[in-house]
Amino acid sequence: MLRVSVLRHPLAVDIALALGFLACALLLGRQRPSEGYQPLTVSGYALTVLVNLAVAARRLAPVVVTAVVCGLWAVYVAAGFWPAVNSLASLLALYTVAAERPLRAAVGCAAGVGGVWVYGGVVSPRGSMSAVVVQAVVFSAVMIRFGAAARESAARGERLAELAGQLRRERDEKARRAVVEEQTRIARELHDVTAHHVSVISLQAGLARYVLARDPDTARRALETIAATSGEALDEMRRMLTLLRAGGGAGGVDGVGVDEGGGAAPFAPVPGLRRLDEVLARVRAGGVPVELVVEGDVRPLPPGVELCAYRVVQEALTNVLKHARPASAEVRLTYRPYALELRVTDDGQGADPATVAPGTGHGLIGMRERAKLYGGAVTAARRPDGGFEVLLSLPTSGGQR
């Protein structure tokens, strides 16, 4: 593993490349040179070693390395040695400049490489100057083009890496927001379940204690109401815990979870408008007469919309129990073509404005946030003729039958 990481290091790669180029140049220099060029001597070998080993530092200082290679190559050519021996090193240095530096720097270095190439043609004992010039221009242009393509590819890679990092950060942020929203949803559900049921239990317990000696039948009915209410509260809390164990928020909409084997988990569906009678019965048992009025064409609604309406009724009537007694209440449910309207009113006179004023208390905040989730709105205010009113409006699809 250590050996592989070393070989992948850029400097290690460049050193290996320089040694490879040096080996090729030495093998080429040992061959019989073209007619008119002298064989390599000690100085020729020394210059060849310097020219090719210089490219090991090509990534550290591309322009400087190209200048050094061209200078040593020019000395090598002026000494009468065959220019082709060290031509590859100059082309590699030019490619590196084009890949690492702006185009103007690459063009300047190409002029230097081409100049040495043409100088080699001028001092050549034999050869065609036109061919030398064409080679100098074409080879330099090809190296610049390849280097520029490599630079563009590296820039695209860096940009893709930045975008990938940005996507990861956005994904993490969305996951964090999803966790916060899920925690808020669970807290709201717990508040709705416990506030209503505990309020009813508290009232019935007080009633049972008050009439226990004088009216055992009333006390017994109060205790039965406490047992039924606490059992329903436990059922709803058990349903929420089952949803959490099943993995989720998605199951909370349809009321169907997933068990460990991948099938449907058998737990009760989420509360809906069909269970409003149970809420009204508990409120009546708590001493608040309440009437349900349904208007319009009754039709099935999405489970989330029904749950929202159910919880708003539950919260509004809980506030009546806690703040407005003695009072009577009315729940008016109106099915409009493209909306569901819910109005909960009471005629209580003892409500404390500080506790029921619009915008205060977690209950009203929870109702507004829940309605906003489904594109609806909740308003809560005192009635001109006394009492309090909570109005919920939720958009629905008129085609659902």
Residue pairs with C-beta under 8 A, 6 or more apart in sequence:
6 12
7 13
7 16
10 59
11 56
11 59
11 60
14 55
14 56
14 57
14 58
14 59
15 56
17 55
17 56
17 92
18 52
18 53
18 54
18 55
18 56
19 53
21 52
21 55
21 88
21 89
21 92
22 48
22 49
22 52
22 53
24 88
25 48
25 51
25 52
25 85
25 86
25 88
25 89
26 45
26 48
28 84
28 85
29 40
29 44
29 45
29 48
29 81
29 82
29 85
30 40
32 39
33 39
33 81
33 82
34 82
34 126
35 125
35 126
36 124
36 125
36 126
37 80
37 81
37 82
37 125
38 80
38 81
40 48
40 81
40 85
43 79
44 76
44 79
44 81
47 72
47 75
47 76
47 79
47 81
47 86
48 76
48 85
48 86
50 72
51 69
51 72
51 73
51 76
51 86
51 89
51 90
52 86
52 89
54 65
54 68
54 69
54 72
54 89
54 93
55 65
55 69
55 89
55 92
55 93
55 96
57 65
58 65
58 92
58 93
58 96
59 96
59 100
62 93
62 96
62 97
62 99
62 100
62 101
62 109
63 97
63 101
63 105
63 108
63 109
65 93
65 96
66 90
66 93
66 94
66 96
66 97
66 109
66 112
66 113
67 109
67 112
69 86
69 89
69 90
69 93
70 90
70 93
70 109
70 112
70 113
70 115
70 116
72 86
73 83
73 86
73 87
73 89
73 90
73 116
74 116
74 119
76 83
76 85
76 86
77 83
77 116
77 119
77 120
77 123
78 123
80 123
83 116
83 117
83 120
83 124
87 117
90 113
90 116
90 117
91 113
91 139
91 143
93 109
93 113
94 106
94 109
94 110
94 113
94 140
94 143
94 144
94 147
95 143
95 146
95 147
95 150
96 147
97 105
97 106
97 109
97 147
98 106
98 143
98 144
98 145
98 146
98 147
98 148
98 150
98 151
99 146
99 147
99 148
99 150
99 151
99 154
100 147
100 151
103 144
103 148
106 144
106 147
106 148
107 144
110 140
110 141
110 143
110 144
113 136
113 140
114 136
114 137
114 140
117 132
117 135
117 136
117 139
117 140
118 129
118 132
118 133
118 136
120 132
121 127
121 128
121 129
121 131
121 132
121 133
121 136
122 129
124 132
182 249
184 369
185 249
185 252
186 240
186 244
188 311
188 366
188 369
188 370
189 240
190 237
190 240
191 362
191 363
191 366
192 311
192 314
192 315
192 366
193 233
193 236
193 237
193 240
194 233
195 315
195 318
195 363
196 279
196 282
196 314
196 315
196 317
196 318
197 229
197 230
197 232
197 233
197 282
198 233
199 286
199 318
199 321
199 322
200 225
200 226
200 229
200 282
200 283
200 285
200 286
200 321
201 226
201 229
201 230
201 233
203 286
203 287
203 321
204 222
204 223
204 225
204 226
204 229
204 285
204 286
205 222
205 226
207 218
207 219
207 222
207 287
208 218
208 219
208 222
208 223
208 226
211 218
211 219
211 222
212 219
221 285
222 285
225 282
225 285
228 282
229 282
232 278
235 268
236 271
238 267
239 255
239 267
239 268
239 270
240 252
242 257
242 265
242 267
243 249
243 251
243 252
243 257
243 267
245 257
246 257
246 258
246 259
246 265
247 257
247 258
248 257
251 257
251 258
251 265
252 270
253 270
253 302
253 303
253 304
254 269
254 270
254 303
255 267
255 268
255 269
255 270
255 303
256 264
256 265
256 269
257 264
257 265
257 267
258 264
258 265
259 265
269 303
270 303
270 306
270 307
271 306
271 307
271 310
271 311
272 303
272 306
272 307
272 310
273 301
273 306
273 309
273 310
273 333
275 310
276 292
276 310
276 313
276 331
276 333
277 292
279 310
279 313
279 314
279 317
280 290
280 292
280 317
280 331
283 290
283 317
283 320
283 321
283 329
284 290
286 321
287 325
287 326
288 317
288 320
288 321
288 325
288 327
288 328
288 329
288 346
289 328
289 329
290 317
290 320
290 328
290 329
290 330
290 331
291 328
291 329
291 330
291 331
292 330
292 331
292 333
293 330
293 331
293 332
293 333
294 333
294 334
294 335
295 332
295 333
295 334
295 335
296 334
296 335
296 336
297 335
298 335
299 335
299 400
299 401
300 400
300 401
301 309
301 340
301 396
301 400
302 396
302 400
304 373
304 374
305 340
305 374
305 394
305 396
308 370
308 371
308 373
308 374
308 376
308 392
308 394
309 333
309 340
309 342
309 392
309 394
311 366
311 367
311 370
312 342
312 344
312 367
312 370
312 371
312 378
312 390
312 392
313 331
313 342
313 344
315 363
315 364
315 366
315 367
316 344
316 367
316 380
316 390
317 329
317 331
317 344
318 363
319 356
319 363
319 388
319 390
320 327
320 329
320 344
320 346
320 348
320 388
323 348
323 350
323 351
323 352
323 355
323 356
324 346
324 348
324 349
324 350
324 351
324 356
324 387
324 388
325 348
325 350
326 348
326 350
327 346
327 347
327 348
327 349
327 350
327 387
328 346
328 347
329 344
329 345
329 346
329 347
330 343
330 344
330 345
330 346
331 342
331 343
331 344
332 342
332 343
332 344
332 345
333 340
333 341
333 342
334 340
334 341
334 342
334 343
337 398
338 395
338 396
338 397
338 398
339 393
339 394
339 395
339 396
340 392
340 393
340 394
340 396
341 391
341 392
341 393
341 394
342 391
342 392
342 393
342 394
343 389
343 390
343 391
343 392
344 389
344 390
344 391
345 383
345 387
345 388
345 389
345 390
346 387
346 388
346 389
347 386
347 387
348 386
348 387
348 388
349 386
349 387
351 382
351 387
351 388
353 382
354 360
355 361
356 380
356 382
356 388
358 364
358 379
358 380
358 381
359 365
364 378
364 380
367 378
367 380
367 390
367 392
368 377
368 378
371 377
371 378
371 392
371 393
371 394
374 394
374 395
375 394
375 395
376 392
376 393
376 394
376 395
377 392
377 393
378 390
378 391
378 392
379 390
379 391
380 388
380 389
380 390
380 391
381 388
381 389
382 388
382 389
383 389
